[in-house]
Amino acid sequence: MTFKTPPRPCASPKPNLSGRLLHMDANREIPIDQDYEDASGEISAFDESSRTSLASSITQYRYENGRRYHSYRDGKQIYYPTQGLRWLRSRIGQYWAPNDDQSSIVDTIAHHIFLLTFDDKLFLAPLNNPKRALDVGCGNGIWALDFAEKYPETEVVATDLSPIQSPVAPPNLRFEIDDCCSAWVYPENSFDYIHIRMLFASVADWPALYRECYTHLAPGGYIEHAETTPITKSDDNSIAPGSMWENQGNLALAAGEKFGKTFVQIIHMKDQITAAGFVDVTEVRFKWPVGPWSNDQKLKDLGRWNMHMWEQGLEGWTLALLTRVMRWSYDQVKDWLRRMRATLLDRRLHVYQEM
């Protein structure tokens, strides 16, 4: 069987046009807005005024340090086979991020950032009226809702560990509580399109997941995987050795290594998707500034929203990892968050993420 896949840190649409343009965006340095850097006063991505029937075991959430976390398979050690005779163990539950209202806000901000990045497109794969689509790890379900409305004739399935999605959905969309790291129960060749987005440090065995995708995609179907990483960079070396930005990146790498789920899947995606059997694999990279420091208007807007996402998401991204995995106290984490938030406000730092 032949499977065409634009994986991505963003998948690629028509390679003769969009792929070339998108690669150019990722390779050039981000232009700096000197007026932004020289300005004084308080800085924030947005003004305060702009912030605006299941089993009981699934909804009996875990509450910890003021945040709510999923309970589905929480704390269990999950074993599943990898290639050969090795077995891989997934530790500290299945997912480390909260599933509360604050986390849903972060999901919605991220969705908007992807729309800005893709010029208001929900995906980049060259789809042609897919009959069935699967959204893996759908979070609050906002992408699946938009996709189902765009393709009313497509049967859309969206899965997640937590039942936090909207109770109001188009008739062609079904939300399911499922663990994508367990054996899939769908028949082979079930889907024409599989969408994965922002599951960094959520999957212990990515090659196994890609093989499940290959098995359950119909011939000619597409997988599209959009990923980012908390490891930040700067083209002008404004991230100094020993800085908070370097510190948070090193902490993410150390935590991922310690509990067996990488934060840098972005660098392995193309090779692993190809190894799963997919063909015509296209990888496209983007840069997301953290803060509106670029003089390119689109990147400035992206940076403003990305900074807003960091402001809203930083606590949820770090609390469980630093307390459960790195064994920090809650007070230590709060002090680290205070220093990290202060670093976010430093106009001299021209920081970006790759996706």
N, C-alpha and C positions, 0 to 999 in steps of 0.2 A: 504494500500500500504506500501511497505517496501522501505525505503531509507537508503542507506549506506553512511555514511559521515565521512571522516576524517576532522574535522574542523581544526584548528591548531593554533596557533600562527605559525603553519606550519601544514599542514595536514599530516597524517601518511600514509606511503606506506604499505608494507607487515609487519604486526605487529610482526611476528616471528623473523625478522632480523633487518630491518631498525628502527622500533620503539624502540627497546631495545638500539641500538647504539645511537640514537639521544637523548634519555632520559639521557644516561650516559654523553653525551657532556654537557647537560644543568645543570647537578647536580654537576659536579666537578668544583673546582676553576680554573680560567685561570692562567697558569704558567706565571711568569713575567720574561722578558728579562732584566737582570741587566745592561748589556752593553748599552741598549737603554736608561735606566733611567739616567745613569751616563754621557751620552754624553752631549756635550755643543753645542752652536750655534743655529742658526735659525732652526725651525722645521716646516715642512708642510707635509701633506700626500704625495704630489707629487711636483716635481719641476715645475716651471712655464712653462717650455717647454713641459711638459706632459699634460697640460690642453688644452688641445686642444678643388549642388546649394542650399544654406542655407538662412534662413530668415535674413534680415539685422539686426534685433534686437539681433541675436545670435553673430554676428561678430562686433557689435558696443561695443567694450570692454570698461571697466572702467579703467582709468589710475589714479594711486594714489601713491604719494611718489616715483616716478620713476619706479614703477612696473605696470604690466598689469594684470587685473583680468577679469574673465568671466562676461558676462552680462545676461546670461540666468536666468530669475527669480531673478536677483540681487535685493536685498533689499526687496523683497516681504516676507510677513509673511505667511507661508504655514501651514495650519491646516490639520491634518489627524487623523482618529480615532485610539485609542489604545484599548486594551481589556476593556470591561465594557463600561461605559458611559463617560469616560474621553476623552478629546481631547488634543492633544499635539501641541505646536506651535514651529516651527523652525524659528529662528531669524537671523538677519544680513545676508540676502541672504542665499544661499545654501552651499557655500564653501568659505573658507577664504584664500587659498593659491593662488599665482599668476599662470597664465597660459602662461607666456612668454617664450622666448627661454632659459633663465636661469633656469626656473622651469623644462623645458624639459630635460636639462642637468642633473638635480637632479634625474628625473625619470629614466634616462638611467643608472646613477651610481647605483641607488637602484636595478635596474634589474640585474646588474652585481653582486651585493652583494648577492642577492637571488640565483643566479646561483652558486656562490662560496659556499654558505651555503648548497645547495641541491646537491652538487657534480655534477654540470652541468645539473641538471634536471630542467625542467620548472614547475614541479608539483610533488606531492608525492602520490596523490590518485592512486589506482590501476585501471587505465582506460583501457578499451578494445575497441579501435576503436569507440569512441563516434560519433553519427550521427550529433548532434547539441551541440554547446558549447556557453556559455555566459560569457563574461568578464565584470564585473560590476565596473564602475569607472576606465576606462582603462588608463587615463592620456594621455601620448603621444603615446600609442598604441603599445609599443615595445614588451610586452609580447604576445599580441594577434597576432602580426605579426609572431613571432617565433612559436607560437602554430599552426597557420594556415599553416605555411610551413611544420611543422612536421607532421600534419594530413591533407593532401590535399583533402581527401574525406570527411572531417568534415566541416559542415557549421558553421562558427564562427561569432557571433555577439558581438561587443565590444561597450560599451556605455560610454559616459562621458557628462559633462555639456558644454565642450568647443570643438570646431572643430579644434583641434591642431594636429591631427594625420597625418601621411604620406599620400599624395595623391596617392602614388603608393603602392598597396597592392595585395596580392594573390587573385585570383578570388573567393575563398571560404570564404573571410573575408569581412564583412560589418561593417563600423563604423556608429554609430547612436548617435545623440544628444538626451540625455534623462536624466531624474532625477530618480534615483533608489528609491528615497523616496516617489515618487508618485505611484498611483496604476499602476501595470504592465498591459500592453495591450496584452501581448503574450497569446496564448491559454494555457490552463493547460497542463502539461506534455510535454512542448515544448523542454526541454533540457535534455541531458544526463550528463552534467557537467556544474557547475557554479563556476566561479573563482572570488574571491574577494581578493584584496591586498592593504594594507596601506591606509585604509579609516578612520584612527583614527580622531576623532573630526569632522567627516563629516556627520554622521547620528544621528538624534535625537532619533529615535525609532528603535533600533536594533532588538528587538523581532519581530516587524512588518516586517522588511526586511527579516529576516530568514523565516517567514511564507510565504512570497511571493516566496522565493526560493523553499520551500517545495512544494508549489502549482504548480510551473512551472517546477519542475524536474520530469522526467519520473520515473516510478518504477525501483528501482535499480540504480538510478543516484547518483551522488556525488556532494556535495558542498565542496569547499576547501577555507578556509579563512586564509590568512597569514597576521598577524598584528604585529606591534611593538608599542613602546611607547616612548615618549621623557623623561620619568622618568628614570633616570640613577641610577646605583648601583655600589658599589665596594666591593669586598670580603675582602679587607684588611683595610677597613674603611678610605681609602684615600680621600673620599668625606667628608669633615669636615662640622659640623653644621654651617650654615650661609654662606657657600661657594657659588660661582656662580653656580656650578652644582646643589646644593640644591635649590638655588633661581630660576633657570630656570624651574626646575621640579614643584616647588610650583606655579609659574606663569602659567604654562600649566594647572595645576589642577584648579586654580582659574578661568582662562579664560573659560575652558570647563564648569565649574559649572555655570558661569555667562551667557553663551549663549546657554546652554542646549545640548552640544555635548561632550561626554567624550573622554579624551585622554587615558584612560586606559581600553578600550574595551577588550583588551587582557585578562583581568582577568575574564571577564563575558562570553566569547565566548562559552566555552564548555557547560555550564549550559543552556544558551539561545538557542543554536542550538539543544540540546537535548529536551528542552521544546517545540520547534517548531514541533517535531515529528520525527526527524531523529534518526536512530539507528546505532549501531556500531561506535559511535563517538570516535575518537581517537585524543588526544592532544599531541603535541610534542613541547618542548621548546628548544630554542637555546640562546646562548650568542653572542652578537656582541660587541667586544671591540671597544672603540673610540680611535684610535691611534694604532700604531704598537708596543705596549709595551709587548706583550706576547712572550715567547720563543717557543711556538708551531707555526710551520711555517704556517699552515692553518689559525689559529687565528690571526697571525701577518699580513697576507695578507688581511684577512677580516677587521682587525682594520685599516689598511692603507686606504682601500677603504671607510670604514665607516667614518673615519676622513675627507676624501675628500668630502664625501656627506655632513657632517656637515659644512665644510668650504663653500661649494657652496650653501647649502640650508638654513642656519641659518636665513639670512635676510628674505627670503620668508616665512619661517615658523612662524616668529614672528611679522612682520611689521603690518599686518592688525589686528591681535589679540590684540597687545599692544595699537595700536592707536584707533581702533574702539570699542573694548570691554573694555579694561582696561583704556581707556581715557588718555593715555600718549601722550605727544607731540612727533613730529618727532625727535626733537633734543634729547629728553630723550631716545628714542629707539636707536638712533645712538650711544649715549654714552654707553648704556647697551650692544649693539652689540660689541663695541670696547673692553669692559671688558670681555665679554664672549669669544671672539676670542682669547684674551690673555690667558684665562683659558684653551682653547683647546690645547695650545702649551706647557702646563706644563707637563713635562715628569714624574713628581713624582706621578701623578694621574692615577690610574689604573681603569678607568671607563668603564662600558659596559652597553648596553641596552639588555633587553630581547625581544625575538620575538618568 
